[in-house]
Amino acid sequence: MMQKNKKNINKAFLLVITISMVFLMVLPYLWMITASLKERGHVSDPPYLFPKTFDFSNYTKAWNGAPFGKYYLNTIFVAVVVVVSRILFGSLAAYVFAFIKFKGRDFIYFLYISTMMIPFYAIVIPMYLLVNDFGWLNSYQALIIPRLADAFSIMILRQSFISIPHDYIDAAKMDGASHWHILWKIVVPMSLPSVITSAIFSFLYIWNDFFWPFLVANEPELRVIQIGLQAFTGQYLTEWTYWMAGTVIASLPPVLIFIFGQKYYISGLSRTGLK
């Protein structure tokens, strides 16, 4: 009886800790939504969980105050191209590292994966100079090409691929299937959770990226959503209510994608840790 009570106390304690952590993580988002619904000039009023008045005009003014539609299209275009490219190139590389044996394969793989330990800010200057030498500044090439492939996607996909029983691969080879057929008809469908996980990570990274687009794309017609939010800040005045409304609008796609892809996300991470 005492042992059962002890387990219940432990469960209650863990539940309280979990709820507290969730509340602390959700609180900034709730404050952002509340601030976006306040009347202009009242954003610095004492905080409250639910707004006393609902001023939805802030969203209209935020959308019309900056060409958010153009920023949305730019960001979606860049994100889709990068995500598709990372899945394509990542799947090809992961298949090679998982199933094709050649001298130095593991060394090359771990050498490439080790690049994840290099901070982005340590290579940003060489990347910028390279983009400038190619004449890509203020173009979609600068926003897309340097980010077409990454080590993290390859690692996730490769770890998922090697968890597939080799009997499937051997049977396909005996039937005369090519590597291309095996990859796209057998390996990728069986690793769909990891593929979706990689896509979610890539999309969130591209959608939320500020620093690189800020460096290489200063033209208004090339701005992405995170740069577009800066339209509400000025030297002497910041339109906080519009900025918060714009931030809510900008955060909707990542939130929705994570909610609907959550089961694949969790399953993909679980499969990644199998081997």
VEXVOBA-896571 format. One record per residue (C-alpha): z, y, x; residue number from 1; residue in three letters. Coordinates in pm, whole numbers, plus 50000, padded with zeros to 5 digits. Layout:
N
{{Z,Y,X},NUM,ala}
...
end
This chain:
275
{{50000,50000,50000},1,met}
{{50092,50238,50280},2,met}
{{49769,50153,50461},3,gln}
{{49567,50229,50145},4,lys}
{{49744,50564,50105},5,asn}
{{49673,50643,50468},6,lys}
{{49301,50572,50415},7,lys}
{{49300,50797,50108},8,asn}
{{49467,51075,50304},9,ile}
{{49210,51039,50583},10,asn}
{{48924,51049,50331},11,lys}
{{49071,51357,50164},12,ala}
{{49113,51527,50500},13,phe}
{{48753,51450,50599},14,leu}
{{48634,51574,50259},15,leu}
{{48818,51904,50301},16,val}
{{48675,51948,50651},17,ile}
{{48323,51867,50529},18,thr}
{{48344,52108,50234},19,ile}
{{48481,52380,50462},20,ser}
{{48198,52334,50711},21,met}
{{47936,52337,50434},22,val}
{{48088,52654,50289},23,phe}
{{48086,52827,50628},24,leu}
{{47722,52730,50680},25,met}
{{47613,52837,50331},26,val}
{{47818,53160,50325},27,leu}
{{47572,53370,50533},28,pro}
{{47286,53262,50306},29,tyr}
{{47489,53351,49995},30,leu}
{{47571,53691,50144},31,trp}
{{47202,53747,50220},32,met}
{{47106,53670,49860},33,ile}
{{47386,53891,49728},34,thr}
{{47282,54179,49955},35,ala}
{{46920,54143,49845},36,ser}
{{47025,54200,49482},37,leu}
{{47235,54511,49546},38,lys}
{{47117,54858,49467},39,glu}
{{46979,55056,49757},40,arg}
{{47258,55220,49955},41,gly}
{{47525,54976,49837},42,his}
{{47465,54699,50088},43,val}
{{47769,54809,50291},44,ser}
{{48001,54790,49990},45,asp}
{{48287,54538,50013},46,pro}
{{48136,54189,50003},47,pro}
{{48157,53977,49691},48,tyr}
{{48025,53633,49615},49,leu}
{{47823,53729,49309},50,phe}
{{47653,54068,49269},51,pro}
{{47779,54301,48997},52,lys}
{{47422,54407,48922},53,thr}
{{47097,54219,48974},54,phe}
{{46831,54449,49116},55,asp}
{{46528,54222,49148},56,phe}
{{46310,54524,49221},57,ser}
{{46414,54487,49585},58,asn}
{{46192,54178,49606},59,tyr}
{{45896,54360,49458},60,thr}
{{45946,54656,49690},61,lys}
{{45991,54427,49991},62,ala}
{{45670,54238,49907},63,trp}
{{45471,54555,49848},64,asn}
{{45641,54764,50117},65,gly}
{{45488,54547,50387},66,ala}
{{45175,54330,50357},67,pro}
{{45388,54018,50310},68,phe}
{{45096,53829,50161},69,gly}
{{44899,53873,50484},70,lys}
{{45203,53783,50695},71,tyr}
{{45257,53471,50484},72,tyr}
{{44896,53361,50522},73,leu}
{{44905,53423,50898},74,asn}
{{45224,53223,50940},75,thr}
{{45105,52937,50718},76,ile}
{{44772,52921,50903},77,phe}
{{44937,52913,51247},78,val}
{{45204,52665,51135},79,ala}
{{44958,52424,50971},80,val}
{{44722,52423,51270},81,val}
{{45008,52370,51516},82,val}
{{45177,52099,51307},83,val}
{{44855,51903,51253},84,val}
{{44768,51932,51623},85,ser}
{{45112,51819,51734},86,arg}
{{45097,51517,51506},87,ile}
{{44746,51432,51627},88,leu}
{{44805,51480,52000},89,phe}
{{45163,51353,51979},90,gly}
{{45055,51031,51807},91,ser}
{{44782,50968,52063},92,leu}
{{45017,51027,52357},93,ala}
{{45303,50832,52199},94,ala}
{{45074,50534,52135},95,tyr}
{{44966,50532,52498},96,val}
{{45323,50553,52625},97,phe}
{{45439,50283,52381},98,ala}
{{45164,50018,52389},99,phe}
{{44921,50070,52677},100,ile}
{{45049,49953,53014},101,lys}
{{44933,50123,53332},102,phe}
{{45083,50204,53667},103,lys}
{{45322,50498,53656},104,gly}
{{45333,50509,53275},105,arg}
{{45710,50536,53243},106,asp}
{{45732,50785,53530},107,phe}
{{45473,51012,53368},108,ile}
{{45650,50984,53033},109,tyr}
{{45993,51073,53165},110,phe}
{{45845,51349,53380},111,leu}
{{45683,51502,53073},112,tyr}
{{45995,51458,52861},113,ile}
{{46204,51625,53132},114,ser}
{{46017,51949,53064},115,thr}
{{46236,51985,52754},116,met}
{{46522,52074,52988},117,met}
{{46334,52381,53113},118,ile}
{{46434,52687,52907},119,pro}
{{46147,52860,52732},120,phe}
{{46246,53193,52883},121,tyr}
{{46197,53046,53232},122,ala}
{{45825,52992,53167},123,ile}
{{45748,53274,52926},124,val}
{{45619,53510,53198},125,ile}
{{45372,53254,53345},126,pro}
{{45260,53168,52992},127,met}
{{45207,53533,52907},128,tyr}
{{45010,53596,53227},129,leu}
{{44796,53289,53161},130,leu}
{{44722,53399,52805},131,val}
{{44637,53746,52933},132,asn}
{{44400,53605,53198},133,asp}
{{44216,53409,52930},134,phe}
{{44181,53726,52724},135,gly}
{{44370,53580,52429},136,trp}
{{44621,53860,52371},137,leu}
{{44624,53983,52011},138,asn}
{{44436,53678,51886},139,ser}
{{44510,53356,51700},140,tyr}
{{44442,53165,52022},141,gln}
{{44756,53316,52175},142,ala}
{{44963,53214,51874},143,leu}
{{44825,52860,51850},144,ile}
{{44690,52711,52174},145,ile}
{{45004,52735,52394},146,pro}
{{45197,52544,52126},147,arg}
{{44948,52272,52032},148,leu}
{{45156,51993,52188},149,ala}
{{45520,51950,52278},150,asp}
{{45735,51689,52445},151,ala}
{{45982,51660,52158},152,phe}
{{45720,51539,51910},153,ser}
{{45593,51283,52160},154,ile}
{{45946,51158,52223},155,met}
{{46023,51116,51851},156,ile}
{{45695,50938,51781},157,leu}
{{45709,50716,52088},158,arg}
{{46064,50602,52010},159,gln}
{{45952,50516,51658},160,ser}
{{45638,50336,51777},161,phe}
{{45824,50107,52016},162,ile}
{{46050,49994,51730},163,ser}
{{45747,49837,51554},164,ile}
{{45731,49458,51610},165,pro}
{{45456,49376,51858},166,his}
{{45343,49091,51634},167,asp}
{{45164,49343,51414},168,tyr}
{{44983,49492,51713},169,ile}
{{44890,49151,51856},170,asp}
{{44762,49029,51520},171,ala}
{{44546,49338,51480},172,ala}
{{44402,49293,51830},173,lys}
{{44318,48929,51755},174,met}
{{44127,49048,51447},175,asp}
{{43924,49280,51670},176,gly}
{{44089,49608,51574},177,ala}
{{44042,49897,51815},178,ser}
{{44327,50110,51947},179,his}
{{44215,50390,51716},180,trp}
{{44232,50157,51414},181,his}
{{44571,50018,51517},182,ile}
{{44714,50366,51562},183,leu}
{{44603,50521,51233},184,trp}
{{44602,50214,51008},185,lys}
{{44912,50031,51130},186,ile}
{{45136,50228,51366},187,val}
{{45136,50571,51200},188,val}
{{45185,50439,50842},189,pro}
{{45476,50225,50962},190,met}
{{45626,50527,51139},191,ser}
{{45574,50774,50854},192,leu}
{{45938,50895,50844},193,pro}
{{45923,50987,51213},194,ser}
{{45584,51153,51168},195,val}
{{45723,51365,50884},196,ile}
{{46035,51442,51089},197,thr}
{{45819,51563,51376},198,ser}
{{45614,51773,51134},199,ala}
{{45928,51930,50985},200,ile}
{{46070,52017,51327},201,phe}
{{45739,52170,51435},202,ser}
{{45697,52367,51113},203,phe}
{{46050,52509,51128},204,leu}
{{46004,52607,51491},205,tyr}
{{45673,52785,51432},206,ile}
{{45784,52949,51107},207,trp}
{{46104,53090,51257},208,asn}
{{45963,53185,51596},209,asp}
{{45992,53556,51673},210,phe}
{{45980,53607,52047},211,phe}
{{45641,53457,52136},212,trp}
{{45444,53619,51849},213,pro}
{{45617,53946,51932},214,phe}
{{45484,53924,52289},215,leu}
{{45125,53819,52229},216,val}
{{45027,53948,51883},217,ala}
{{45102,54314,51821},218,asn}
{{44809,54390,51593},219,glu}
{{44918,54436,51227},220,pro}
{{44656,54191,51096},221,glu}
{{44795,53915,51323},222,leu}
{{45164,53957,51249},223,arg}
{{45361,53659,51130},224,val}
{{45642,53670,50878},225,ile}
{{45927,53712,51129},226,gln}
{{45755,54010,51291},227,ile}
{{45669,54154,50950},228,gly}
{{46038,54177,50861},229,leu}
{{46075,54443,51128},230,gln}
{{45881,54680,50899},231,ala}
{{46210,54753,50724},232,phe}
{{46385,54872,51040},233,thr}
{{46338,55214,51189},234,gly}
{{46483,55435,51457},235,gln}
{{46710,55618,51215},236,tyr}
{{46714,55406,50900},237,leu}
{{46716,55038,50812},238,thr}
{{46635,54934,50456},239,glu}
{{46892,54656,50442},240,trp}
{{46837,54559,50078},241,thr}
{{46461,54527,50132},242,tyr}
{{46518,54345,50460},243,trp}
{{46751,54095,50294},244,met}
{{46504,54045,50008},245,ala}
{{46223,53991,50258},246,gly}
{{46439,53745,50451},247,thr}
{{46506,53545,50135},248,val}
{{46132,53534,50066},249,ile}
{{46062,53429,50425},250,ala}
{{46325,53154,50418},251,ser}
{{46197,52982,50103},252,leu}
{{45927,52759,50262},253,pro}
{{46156,52610,50532},254,pro}
{{46434,52551,50279},255,val}
{{46203,52382,50028},256,leu}
{{46033,52171,50295},257,ile}
{{46367,52051,50428},258,phe}
{{46501,51972,50079},259,ile}
{{46199,51767,49974},260,phe}
{{46156,51604,50316},261,gly}
{{46523,51533,50375},262,gln}
{{46507,51157,50316},263,lys}
{{46218,51123,50562},264,tyr}
{{46399,51350,50807},265,tyr}
{{46714,51137,50809},266,ile}
{{46518,50811,50821},267,ser}
{{46301,50942,51103},268,gly}
{{46599,51042,51316},269,leu}
{{46761,50703,51249},270,ser}
{{46449,50517,51364},271,arg}
{{46426,50734,51674},272,thr}
{{46761,50605,51793},273,gly}
{{46678,50236,51758},274,leu}
{{46558,50196,52116},275,lys}
end
